[in-house]
């Protein structure tokens, strides 16, 4: 009976725990792949850093499932972006809030 205990424990762990930390994206790589002038690349870096900072400040308000889903979505093309990640999370949060408001009426 004890042989199966590790299997039971591992299968009961929830995979959402992975989404508890803000993912690390390569801002410089993302902005270089965007193309454009040096000024556009620098603006991209500024935008990405601002989005990352906002994510750090608001991280706890996003649901674990939204974090996981959005992280997967922004990484599909191989160039994840904090701006896209934050936008996805905000949209998920807003939809959930609206749905909850309608249900409480």
Jmol script that loads the backbone (N, CA, C; Angstrom):
load data "model"
ATOM      1  N   UNK A   1       0.813  -1.200   0.000  1.00  0.00           N
ATOM      2  CA  UNK A   1       0.000   0.000   0.000  1.00  0.00           C
ATOM      3  C   UNK A   1       0.852   1.258   0.000  1.00  0.00           C
ATOM      4  N   UNK A   2       1.934   1.268   0.756  1.00  0.00           N
ATOM      5  CA  UNK A   2       2.793   2.440   0.824  1.00  0.00           C
ATOM      6  C   UNK A   2       3.540   2.690  -0.481  1.00  0.00           C
ATOM      7  N   UNK A   3       3.659   1.693  -1.303  1.00  0.00           N
ATOM      8  CA  UNK A   3       4.335   1.853  -2.593  1.00  0.00           C
ATOM      9  C   UNK A   3       3.583   2.847  -3.471  1.00  0.00           C
ATOM     10  N   UNK A   4       2.283   2.874  -3.376  1.00  0.00           N
ATOM     11  CA  UNK A   4       1.460   3.755  -4.199  1.00  0.00           C
ATOM     12  C   UNK A   4       1.348   5.172  -3.644  1.00  0.00           C
ATOM     13  N   UNK A   5       1.788   5.405  -2.434  1.00  0.00           N
ATOM     14  CA  UNK A   5       1.665   6.710  -1.800  1.00  0.00           C
ATOM     15  C   UNK A   5       2.341   7.828  -2.604  1.00  0.00           C
ATOM     16  N   UNK A   6       3.580   7.661  -3.081  1.00  0.00           N
ATOM     17  CA  UNK A   6       4.186   8.743  -3.878  1.00  0.00           C
ATOM     18  C   UNK A   6       3.391   9.063  -5.139  1.00  0.00           C
ATOM     19  N   UNK A   7       2.826   8.056  -5.751  1.00  0.00           N
ATOM     20  CA  UNK A   7       2.028   8.283  -6.958  1.00  0.00           C
ATOM     21  C   UNK A   7       0.782   9.087  -6.614  1.00  0.00           C
ATOM     22  N   UNK A   8       0.148   8.746  -5.528  1.00  0.00           N
ATOM     23  CA  UNK A   8      -1.052   9.463  -5.100  1.00  0.00           C
ATOM     24  C   UNK A   8      -0.712  10.908  -4.770  1.00  0.00           C
ATOM     25  N   UNK A   9       0.382  11.125  -4.083  1.00  0.00           N
ATOM     26  CA  UNK A   9       0.784  12.489  -3.723  1.00  0.00           C
ATOM     27  C   UNK A   9       1.088  13.302  -4.972  1.00  0.00           C
ATOM     28  N   UNK A  10       1.847  12.739  -5.893  1.00  0.00           N
ATOM     29  CA  UNK A  10       2.207  13.476  -7.107  1.00  0.00           C
ATOM     30  C   UNK A  10       1.006  13.794  -7.980  1.00  0.00           C
ATOM     31  N   UNK A  11       0.065  12.892  -8.058  1.00  0.00           N
ATOM     32  CA  UNK A  11      -1.107  13.149  -8.889  1.00  0.00           C
ATOM     33  C   UNK A  11      -2.072  14.120  -8.237  1.00  0.00           C
ATOM     34  N   UNK A  12      -1.960  14.314  -6.935  1.00  0.00           N
ATOM     35  CA  UNK A  12      -2.850  15.250  -6.262  1.00  0.00           C
ATOM     36  C   UNK A  12      -2.320  16.676  -6.278  1.00  0.00           C
ATOM     37  N   UNK A  13      -1.052  16.852  -6.639  1.00  0.00           N
ATOM     38  CA  UNK A  13      -0.495  18.196  -6.711  1.00  0.00           C
ATOM     39  C   UNK A  13      -1.115  18.940  -7.875  1.00  0.00           C
ATOM     40  N   UNK A  14      -1.411  20.175  -7.643  1.00  0.00           N
ATOM     41  CA  UNK A  14      -2.077  20.979  -8.665  1.00  0.00           C
ATOM     42  C   UNK A  14      -1.031  21.648  -9.555  1.00  0.00           C
ATOM     43  N   UNK A  15      -1.127  21.544 -10.882  1.00  0.00           N
ATOM     44  CA  UNK A  15      -0.114  22.093 -11.773  1.00  0.00           C
ATOM     45  C   UNK A  15      -0.088  23.615 -11.815  1.00  0.00           C
ATOM     46  N   UNK A  16      -1.081  24.287 -11.272  1.00  0.00           N
ATOM     47  CA  UNK A  16      -1.159  25.741 -11.308  1.00  0.00           C
ATOM     48  C   UNK A  16      -0.018  26.373 -10.508  1.00  0.00           C
ATOM     49  N   UNK A  17       0.574  25.663  -9.574  1.00  0.00           N
ATOM     50  CA  UNK A  17       1.642  26.226  -8.751  1.00  0.00           C
ATOM     51  C   UNK A  17       2.785  26.784  -9.589  1.00  0.00           C
ATOM     52  N   UNK A  18       2.955  26.313 -10.794  1.00  0.00           N
ATOM     53  CA  UNK A  18       3.994  26.800 -11.691  1.00  0.00           C
ATOM     54  C   UNK A  18       3.802  28.284 -11.977  1.00  0.00           C
ATOM     55  N   UNK A  19       2.576  28.738 -11.982  1.00  0.00           N
ATOM     56  CA  UNK A  19       2.268  30.115 -12.342  1.00  0.00           C
ATOM     57  C   UNK A  19       2.443  31.093 -11.181  1.00  0.00           C
ATOM     58  N   UNK A  20       3.047  30.670 -10.063  1.00  0.00           N
ATOM     59  CA  UNK A  20       3.185  31.540  -8.903  1.00  0.00           C
ATOM     60  C   UNK A  20       4.304  32.560  -9.031  1.00  0.00           C
ATOM     61  N   UNK A  21       5.174  32.421  -9.981  1.00  0.00           N
ATOM     62  CA  UNK A  21       6.263  33.370 -10.175  1.00  0.00           C
ATOM     63  C   UNK A  21       6.130  34.022 -11.545  1.00  0.00           C
ATOM     64  N   UNK A  22       6.491  35.289 -11.598  1.00  0.00           N
ATOM     65  CA  UNK A  22       6.447  36.000 -12.879  1.00  0.00           C
ATOM     66  C   UNK A  22       7.491  35.362 -13.796  1.00  0.00           C
ATOM     67  N   UNK A  23       7.082  34.978 -14.993  1.00  0.00           N
ATOM     68  CA  UNK A  23       8.037  34.347 -15.909  1.00  0.00           C
ATOM     69  C   UNK A  23       9.129  35.335 -16.340  1.00  0.00           C
ATOM     70  N   UNK A  24      10.260  34.795 -16.707  1.00  0.00           N
ATOM     71  CA  UNK A  24      11.380  35.620 -17.154  1.00  0.00           C
ATOM     72  C   UNK A  24      11.447  35.582 -18.678  1.00  0.00           C
ATOM     73  N   UNK A  25      11.211  36.727 -19.295  1.00  0.00           N
ATOM     74  CA  UNK A  25      11.294  36.840 -20.745  1.00  0.00           C
ATOM     75  C   UNK A  25      12.563  37.609 -21.117  1.00  0.00           C
ATOM     76  N   UNK A  26      13.076  37.355 -22.302  1.00  0.00           N
ATOM     77  CA  UNK A  26      14.262  38.048 -22.804  1.00  0.00           C
ATOM     78  C   UNK A  26      13.815  39.318 -23.523  1.00  0.00           C
ATOM     79  N   UNK A  27      13.819  40.416 -22.788  1.00  0.00           N
ATOM     80  CA  UNK A  27      13.333  41.683 -23.333  1.00  0.00           C
ATOM     81  C   UNK A  27      14.167  42.115 -24.547  1.00  0.00           C
ATOM     82  N   UNK A  28      15.472  42.066 -24.437  1.00  0.00           N
ATOM     83  CA  UNK A  28      16.339  42.521 -25.530  1.00  0.00           C
ATOM     84  C   UNK A  28      16.073  41.713 -26.801  1.00  0.00           C
ATOM     85  N   UNK A  29      15.943  40.400 -26.652  1.00  0.00           N
ATOM     86  CA  UNK A  29      15.692  39.535 -27.819  1.00  0.00           C
ATOM     87  C   UNK A  29      14.349  39.861 -28.448  1.00  0.00           C
ATOM     88  N   UNK A  30      13.322  40.004 -27.618  1.00  0.00           N
ATOM     89  CA  UNK A  30      11.981  40.330 -28.107  1.00  0.00           C
ATOM     90  C   UNK A  30      12.006  41.623 -28.903  1.00  0.00           C
ATOM     91  N   UNK A  31      12.668  42.638 -28.358  1.00  0.00           N
ATOM     92  CA  UNK A  31      12.673  43.946 -29.016  1.00  0.00           C
ATOM     93  C   UNK A  31      13.526  43.951 -30.282  1.00  0.00           C
ATOM     94  N   UNK A  32      14.596  43.161 -30.312  1.00  0.00           N
ATOM     95  CA  UNK A  32      15.402  43.061 -31.527  1.00  0.00           C
ATOM     96  C   UNK A  32      14.618  42.385 -32.638  1.00  0.00           C
ATOM     97  N   UNK A  33      13.833  41.381 -32.276  1.00  0.00           N
ATOM     98  CA  UNK A  33      13.053  40.662 -33.280  1.00  0.00           C
ATOM     99  C   UNK A  33      11.902  41.505 -33.821  1.00  0.00           C
ATOM    100  N   UNK A  34      11.495  42.513 -33.059  1.00  0.00           N
ATOM    101  CA  UNK A  34      10.439  43.410 -33.529  1.00  0.00           C
ATOM    102  C   UNK A  34      10.896  44.191 -34.762  1.00  0.00           C
ATOM    103  N   UNK A  35      12.202  44.440 -34.842  1.00  0.00           N
ATOM    104  CA  UNK A  35      12.736  45.184 -35.968  1.00  0.00           C
ATOM    105  C   UNK A  35      12.537  46.677 -35.786  1.00  0.00           C
ATOM    106  N   UNK A  36      12.872  47.425 -36.802  1.00  0.00           N
ATOM    107  CA  UNK A  36      12.704  48.873 -36.746  1.00  0.00           C
ATOM    108  C   UNK A  36      14.000  49.581 -36.395  1.00  0.00           C
ATOM    109  N   UNK A  37      13.863  50.859 -36.124  1.00  0.00           N
ATOM    110  CA  UNK A  37      15.016  51.686 -35.818  1.00  0.00           C
ATOM    111  C   UNK A  37      15.507  51.423 -34.394  1.00  0.00           C
ATOM    112  N   UNK A  38      16.671  51.971 -34.086  1.00  0.00           N
ATOM    113  CA  UNK A  38      17.231  51.844 -32.748  1.00  0.00           C
ATOM    114  C   UNK A  38      16.304  52.509 -31.723  1.00  0.00           C
ATOM    115  N   UNK A  39      15.690  53.628 -32.098  1.00  0.00           N
ATOM    116  CA  UNK A  39      14.762  54.321 -31.198  1.00  0.00           C
ATOM    117  C   UNK A  39      13.530  53.460 -30.913  1.00  0.00           C
ATOM    118  N   UNK A  40      13.036  52.763 -31.936  1.00  0.00           N
ATOM    119  CA  UNK A  40      11.881  51.876 -31.757  1.00  0.00           C
ATOM    120  C   UNK A  40      12.251  50.717 -30.838  1.00  0.00           C
ATOM    121  N   UNK A  41      13.452  50.201 -31.001  1.00  0.00           N
ATOM    122  CA  UNK A  41      13.923  49.109 -30.163  1.00  0.00           C
ATOM    123  C   UNK A  41      14.042  49.574 -28.702  1.00  0.00           C
ATOM    124  N   UNK A  42      14.559  50.786 -28.506  1.00  0.00           N
ATOM    125  CA  UNK A  42      14.687  51.318 -27.153  1.00  0.00           C
ATOM    126  C   UNK A  42      13.310  51.549 -26.520  1.00  0.00           C
ATOM    127  N   UNK A  43      12.367  52.028 -27.315  1.00  0.00           N
ATOM    128  CA  UNK A  43      11.012  52.239 -26.800  1.00  0.00           C
ATOM    129  C   UNK A  43      10.380  50.904 -26.417  1.00  0.00           C
ATOM    130  N   UNK A  44      10.634  49.886 -27.212  1.00  0.00           N
ATOM    131  CA  UNK A  44      10.143  48.548 -26.912  1.00  0.00           C
ATOM    132  C   UNK A  44      10.681  48.071 -25.568  1.00  0.00           C
ATOM    133  N   UNK A  45      11.971  48.279 -25.322  1.00  0.00           N
ATOM    134  CA  UNK A  45      12.583  47.878 -24.057  1.00  0.00           C
ATOM    135  C   UNK A  45      11.917  48.606 -22.894  1.00  0.00           C
ATOM    136  N   UNK A  46      11.690  49.899 -23.050  1.00  0.00           N
ATOM    137  CA  UNK A  46      11.029  50.684 -22.002  1.00  0.00           C
ATOM    138  C   UNK A  46       9.627  50.147 -21.746  1.00  0.00           C
ATOM    139  N   UNK A  47       8.865  49.891 -22.810  1.00  0.00           N
ATOM    140  CA  UNK A  47       7.503  49.367 -22.669  1.00  0.00           C
ATOM    141  C   UNK A  47       7.494  48.012 -21.973  1.00  0.00           C
ATOM    142  N   UNK A  48       8.422  47.144 -22.357  1.00  0.00           N
ATOM    143  CA  UNK A  48       8.501  45.808 -21.756  1.00  0.00           C
ATOM    144  C   UNK A  48       8.853  45.888 -20.268  1.00  0.00           C
ATOM    145  N   UNK A  49       9.791  46.758 -19.912  1.00  0.00           N
ATOM    146  CA  UNK A  49      10.172  46.914 -18.510  1.00  0.00           C
ATOM    147  C   UNK A  49       9.016  47.487 -17.686  1.00  0.00           C
ATOM    148  N   UNK A  50       8.292  48.441 -18.255  1.00  0.00           N
ATOM    149  CA  UNK A  50       7.134  49.000 -17.550  1.00  0.00           C
ATOM    150  C   UNK A  50       6.064  47.935 -17.329  1.00  0.00           C
ATOM    151  N   UNK A  51       5.821  47.124 -18.338  1.00  0.00           N
ATOM    152  CA  UNK A  51       4.837  46.049 -18.210  1.00  0.00           C
ATOM    153  C   UNK A  51       5.277  45.041 -17.159  1.00  0.00           C
ATOM    154  N   UNK A  52       6.565  44.689 -17.147  1.00  0.00           N
ATOM    155  CA  UNK A  52       7.084  43.756 -16.142  1.00  0.00           C
ATOM    156  C   UNK A  52       6.919  44.328 -14.732  1.00  0.00           C
ATOM    157  N   UNK A  53       7.218  45.615 -14.570  1.00  0.00           N
ATOM    158  CA  UNK A  53       7.063  46.253 -13.264  1.00  0.00           C
ATOM    159  C   UNK A  53       5.603  46.271 -12.824  1.00  0.00           C
ATOM    160  N   UNK A  54       4.703  46.533 -13.758  1.00  0.00           N
ATOM    161  CA  UNK A  54       3.273  46.522 -13.436  1.00  0.00           C
ATOM    162  C   UNK A  54       2.823  45.110 -13.065  1.00  0.00           C
ATOM    163  N   UNK A  55       3.332  44.111 -13.764  1.00  0.00           N
ATOM    164  CA  UNK A  55       3.027  42.720 -13.422  1.00  0.00           C
ATOM    165  C   UNK A  55       3.467  42.402 -11.997  1.00  0.00           C
ATOM    166  N   UNK A  56       4.651  42.850 -11.641  1.00  0.00           N
ATOM    167  CA  UNK A  56       5.155  42.605 -10.285  1.00  0.00           C
ATOM    168  C   UNK A  56       4.245  43.244  -9.244  1.00  0.00           C
ATOM    169  N   UNK A  57       3.750  44.426  -9.531  1.00  0.00           N
ATOM    170  CA  UNK A  57       2.894  45.133  -8.579  1.00  0.00           C
ATOM    171  C   UNK A  57       1.504  44.516  -8.466  1.00  0.00           C
ATOM    172  N   UNK A  58       0.996  43.940  -9.551  1.00  0.00           N
ATOM    173  CA  UNK A  58      -0.384  43.449  -9.584  1.00  0.00           C
ATOM    174  C   UNK A  58      -0.488  41.923  -9.621  1.00  0.00           C
ATOM    175  N   UNK A  59       0.609  41.222  -9.511  1.00  0.00           N
ATOM    176  CA  UNK A  59       0.671  39.780  -9.734  1.00  0.00           C
ATOM    177  C   UNK A  59      -0.371  39.005  -8.934  1.00  0.00           C
ATOM    178  N   UNK A  60      -0.562  39.334  -7.665  1.00  0.00           N
ATOM    179  CA  UNK A  60      -1.437  38.530  -6.807  1.00  0.00           C
ATOM    180  C   UNK A  60      -2.907  38.638  -7.181  1.00  0.00           C
ATOM    181  N   UNK A  61      -3.295  39.673  -7.921  1.00  0.00           N
ATOM    182  CA  UNK A  61      -4.710  39.817  -8.260  1.00  0.00           C
ATOM    183  C   UNK A  61      -5.158  38.948  -9.438  1.00  0.00           C
ATOM    184  N   UNK A  62      -4.205  38.353 -10.135  1.00  0.00           N
ATOM    185  CA  UNK A  62      -4.555  37.513 -11.274  1.00  0.00           C
ATOM    186  C   UNK A  62      -4.688  36.063 -10.822  1.00  0.00           C
ATOM    187  N   UNK A  63      -5.652  35.366 -11.387  1.00  0.00           N
ATOM    188  CA  UNK A  63      -5.887  33.976 -10.991  1.00  0.00           C
ATOM    189  C   UNK A  63      -4.760  33.078 -11.519  1.00  0.00           C
ATOM    190  N   UNK A  64      -4.463  32.019 -10.788  1.00  0.00           N
ATOM    191  CA  UNK A  64      -3.421  31.083 -11.249  1.00  0.00           C
ATOM    192  C   UNK A  64      -3.727  30.492 -12.626  1.00  0.00           C
ATOM    193  N   UNK A  65      -4.983  30.193 -12.890  1.00  0.00           N
ATOM    194  CA  UNK A  65      -5.323  29.621 -14.193  1.00  0.00           C
ATOM    195  C   UNK A  65      -5.102  30.634 -15.316  1.00  0.00           C
ATOM    196  N   UNK A  66      -5.398  31.909 -15.065  1.00  0.00           N
ATOM    197  CA  UNK A  66      -5.161  32.943 -16.075  1.00  0.00           C
ATOM    198  C   UNK A  66      -3.668  33.117 -16.316  1.00  0.00           C
ATOM    199  N   UNK A  67      -2.875  33.069 -15.252  1.00  0.00           N
ATOM    200  CA  UNK A  67      -1.417  33.193 -15.397  1.00  0.00           C
ATOM    201  C   UNK A  67      -0.872  32.080 -16.282  1.00  0.00           C
ATOM    202  N   UNK A  68      -1.321  30.874 -16.024  1.00  0.00           N
ATOM    203  CA  UNK A  68      -0.845  29.728 -16.790  1.00  0.00           C
ATOM    204  C   UNK A  68      -1.283  29.817 -18.253  1.00  0.00           C
ATOM    205  N   UNK A  69      -2.555  30.136 -18.459  1.00  0.00           N
ATOM    206  CA  UNK A  69      -3.089  30.229 -19.820  1.00  0.00           C
ATOM    207  C   UNK A  69      -2.394  31.333 -20.611  1.00  0.00           C
ATOM    208  N   UNK A  70      -2.257  32.510 -20.014  1.00  0.00           N
ATOM    209  CA  UNK A  70      -1.650  33.633 -20.725  1.00  0.00           C
ATOM    210  C   UNK A  70      -0.170  33.384 -20.998  1.00  0.00           C
ATOM    211  N   UNK A  71       0.512  32.749 -20.067  1.00  0.00           N
ATOM    212  CA  UNK A  71       1.918  32.430 -20.279  1.00  0.00           C
ATOM    213  C   UNK A  71       2.076  31.502 -21.481  1.00  0.00           C
ATOM    214  N   UNK A  72       1.184  30.532 -21.603  1.00  0.00           N
ATOM    215  CA  UNK A  72       1.236  29.628 -22.751  1.00  0.00           C
ATOM    216  C   UNK A  72       0.930  30.370 -24.045  1.00  0.00           C
ATOM    217  N   UNK A  73      -0.067  31.250 -24.001  1.00  0.00           N
ATOM    218  CA  UNK A  73      -0.478  31.971 -25.212  1.00  0.00           C
ATOM    219  C   UNK A  73       0.608  32.904 -25.728  1.00  0.00           C
ATOM    220  N   UNK A  74       1.258  33.657 -24.840  1.00  0.00           N
ATOM    221  CA  UNK A  74       2.248  34.620 -25.314  1.00  0.00           C
ATOM    222  C   UNK A  74       3.539  33.947 -25.767  1.00  0.00           C
ATOM    223  N   UNK A  75       3.734  32.701 -25.397  1.00  0.00           N
ATOM    224  CA  UNK A  75       4.939  32.000 -25.803  1.00  0.00           C
ATOM    225  C   UNK A  75       4.792  31.173 -27.059  1.00  0.00           C
ATOM    226  N   UNK A  76       3.617  31.192 -27.658  1.00  0.00           N
ATOM    227  CA  UNK A  76       3.362  30.350 -28.833  1.00  0.00           C
ATOM    228  C   UNK A  76       4.339  30.624 -29.968  1.00  0.00           C
ATOM    229  N   UNK A  77       4.618  31.883 -30.244  1.00  0.00           N
ATOM    230  CA  UNK A  77       5.489  32.204 -31.375  1.00  0.00           C
ATOM    231  C   UNK A  77       6.978  32.234 -31.016  1.00  0.00           C
ATOM    232  N   UNK A  78       7.307  31.918 -29.773  1.00  0.00           N
ATOM    233  CA  UNK A  78       8.701  31.867 -29.371  1.00  0.00           C
ATOM    234  C   UNK A  78       9.281  33.197 -28.921  1.00  0.00           C
ATOM    235  N   UNK A  79       8.485  34.255 -28.953  1.00  0.00           N
ATOM    236  CA  UNK A  79       8.957  35.567 -28.511  1.00  0.00           C
ATOM    237  C   UNK A  79       7.961  36.160 -27.515  1.00  0.00           C
ATOM    238  N   UNK A  80       7.950  35.634 -26.291  1.00  0.00           N
ATOM    239  CA  UNK A  80       6.998  36.141 -25.301  1.00  0.00           C
ATOM    240  C   UNK A  80       7.280  37.595 -24.934  1.00  0.00           C
ATOM    241  N   UNK A  81       6.220  38.292 -24.625  1.00  0.00           N
ATOM    242  CA  UNK A  81       6.301  39.718 -24.342  1.00  0.00           C
ATOM    243  C   UNK A  81       5.555  40.013 -23.044  1.00  0.00           C
ATOM    244  N   UNK A  82       6.157  40.840 -22.185  1.00  0.00           N
ATOM    245  CA  UNK A  82       5.480  41.252 -20.955  1.00  0.00           C
ATOM    246  C   UNK A  82       4.247  42.093 -21.267  1.00  0.00           C
ATOM    247  N   UNK A  83       4.321  42.906 -22.310  1.00  0.00           N
ATOM    248  CA  UNK A  83       3.177  43.740 -22.689  1.00  0.00           C
ATOM    249  C   UNK A  83       1.999  42.843 -23.074  1.00  0.00           C
ATOM    250  N   UNK A  84       2.249  41.834 -23.902  1.00  0.00           N
ATOM    251  CA  UNK A  84       1.188  40.906 -24.308  1.00  0.00           C
ATOM    252  C   UNK A  84       0.685  40.088 -23.121  1.00  0.00           C
ATOM    253  N   UNK A  85       1.598  39.673 -22.261  1.00  0.00           N
ATOM    254  CA  UNK A  85       1.239  38.880 -21.081  1.00  0.00           C
ATOM    255  C   UNK A  85       0.336  39.686 -20.150  1.00  0.00           C
ATOM    256  N   UNK A  86       0.718  40.929 -19.874  1.00  0.00           N
ATOM    257  CA  UNK A  86      -0.087  41.797 -19.013  1.00  0.00           C
ATOM    258  C   UNK A  86      -1.457  42.055 -19.628  1.00  0.00           C
ATOM    259  N   UNK A  87      -1.499  42.319 -20.923  1.00  0.00           N
ATOM    260  CA  UNK A  87      -2.771  42.550 -21.604  1.00  0.00           C
ATOM    261  C   UNK A  87      -3.677  41.335 -21.501  1.00  0.00           C
ATOM    262  N   UNK A  88      -3.131  40.164 -21.720  1.00  0.00           N
ATOM    263  CA  UNK A  88      -3.898  38.925 -21.614  1.00  0.00           C
ATOM    264  C   UNK A  88      -4.456  38.758 -20.204  1.00  0.00           C
ATOM    265  N   UNK A  89      -3.617  38.960 -19.191  1.00  0.00           N
ATOM    266  CA  UNK A  89      -4.064  38.814 -17.804  1.00  0.00           C
ATOM    267  C   UNK A  89      -5.157  39.816 -17.457  1.00  0.00           C
ATOM    268  N   UNK A  90      -5.001  41.052 -17.910  1.00  0.00           N
ATOM    269  CA  UNK A  90      -6.010  42.080 -17.631  1.00  0.00           C
ATOM    270  C   UNK A  90      -7.342  41.729 -18.291  1.00  0.00           C
ATOM    271  N   UNK A  91      -7.281  41.213 -19.506  1.00  0.00           N
ATOM    272  CA  UNK A  91      -8.511  40.815 -20.195  1.00  0.00           C
ATOM    273  C   UNK A  91      -9.187  39.649 -19.472  1.00  0.00           C
ATOM    274  N   UNK A  92      -8.412  38.661 -19.061  1.00  0.00           N
ATOM    275  CA  UNK A  92      -8.959  37.527 -18.313  1.00  0.00           C
ATOM    276  C   UNK A  92      -9.614  37.999 -17.021  1.00  0.00           C
ATOM    277  N   UNK A  93      -8.928  38.890 -16.303  1.00  0.00           N
ATOM    278  CA  UNK A  93      -9.458  39.423 -15.050  1.00  0.00           C
ATOM    279  C   UNK A  93     -10.761  40.174 -15.277  1.00  0.00           C
ATOM    280  N   UNK A  94     -10.796  41.007 -16.317  1.00  0.00           N
ATOM    281  CA  UNK A  94     -11.984  41.798 -16.600  1.00  0.00           C
ATOM    282  C   UNK A  94     -13.171  40.920 -16.982  1.00  0.00           C
ATOM    283  N   UNK A  95     -12.924  39.888 -17.770  1.00  0.00           N
ATOM    284  CA  UNK A  95     -13.994  38.964 -18.154  1.00  0.00           C
ATOM    285  C   UNK A  95     -14.525  38.243 -16.923  1.00  0.00           C
ATOM    286  N   UNK A  96     -13.624  37.778 -16.067  1.00  0.00           N
ATOM    287  CA  UNK A  96     -14.033  37.076 -14.849  1.00  0.00           C
ATOM    288  C   UNK A  96     -14.846  38.003 -13.929  1.00  0.00           C
ATOM    289  N   UNK A  97     -14.403  39.250 -13.783  1.00  0.00           N
ATOM    290  CA  UNK A  97     -15.097  40.219 -12.935  1.00  0.00           C
ATOM    291  C   UNK A  97     -16.487  40.508 -13.476  1.00  0.00           C
ATOM    292  N   UNK A  98     -16.583  40.678 -14.789  1.00  0.00           N
ATOM    293  CA  UNK A  98     -17.886  40.941 -15.410  1.00  0.00           C
ATOM    294  C   UNK A  98     -18.823  39.741 -15.247  1.00  0.00           C
ATOM    295  N   UNK A  99     -18.310  38.561 -15.429  1.00  0.00           N
ATOM    296  CA  UNK A  99     -19.103  37.343 -15.289  1.00  0.00           C
ATOM    297  C   UNK A  99     -19.607  37.213 -13.835  1.00  0.00           C
ATOM    298  N   UNK A 100     -18.747  37.482 -12.880  1.00  0.00           N
ATOM    299  CA  UNK A 100     -19.134  37.402 -11.475  1.00  0.00           C
ATOM    300  C   UNK A 100     -20.193  38.445 -11.123  1.00  0.00           C
ATOM    301  N   UNK A 101     -20.065  39.635 -11.723  1.00  0.00           N
ATOM    302  CA  UNK A 101     -21.044  40.691 -11.471  1.00  0.00           C
ATOM    303  C   UNK A 101     -22.411  40.312 -12.022  1.00  0.00           C
ATOM    304  N   UNK A 102     -22.428  39.700 -13.187  1.00  0.00           N
ATOM    305  CA  UNK A 102     -23.708  39.276 -13.780  1.00  0.00           C
ATOM    306  C   UNK A 102     -24.354  38.152 -12.966  1.00  0.00           C
ATOM    307  N   UNK A 103     -23.530  37.277 -12.434  1.00  0.00           N
ATOM    308  CA  UNK A 103     -24.066  36.155 -11.652  1.00  0.00           C
ATOM    309  C   UNK A 103     -24.630  36.610 -10.313  1.00  0.00           C
ATOM    310  N   UNK A 104     -24.101  37.694  -9.778  1.00  0.00           N
ATOM    311  CA  UNK A 104     -24.558  38.174  -8.474  1.00  0.00           C
ATOM    312  C   UNK A 104     -25.811  39.040  -8.571  1.00  0.00           C
ATOM    313  N   UNK A 105     -26.251  39.349  -9.761  1.00  0.00           N
ATOM    314  CA  UNK A 105     -27.445  40.198  -9.933  1.00  0.00           C
ATOM    315  C   UNK A 105     -28.711  39.405  -9.780  1.00  0.00           C
TER     316      UNK A 105
END
end "model"
wireframe off; spacefill off
backbone 0.3
color backbone group
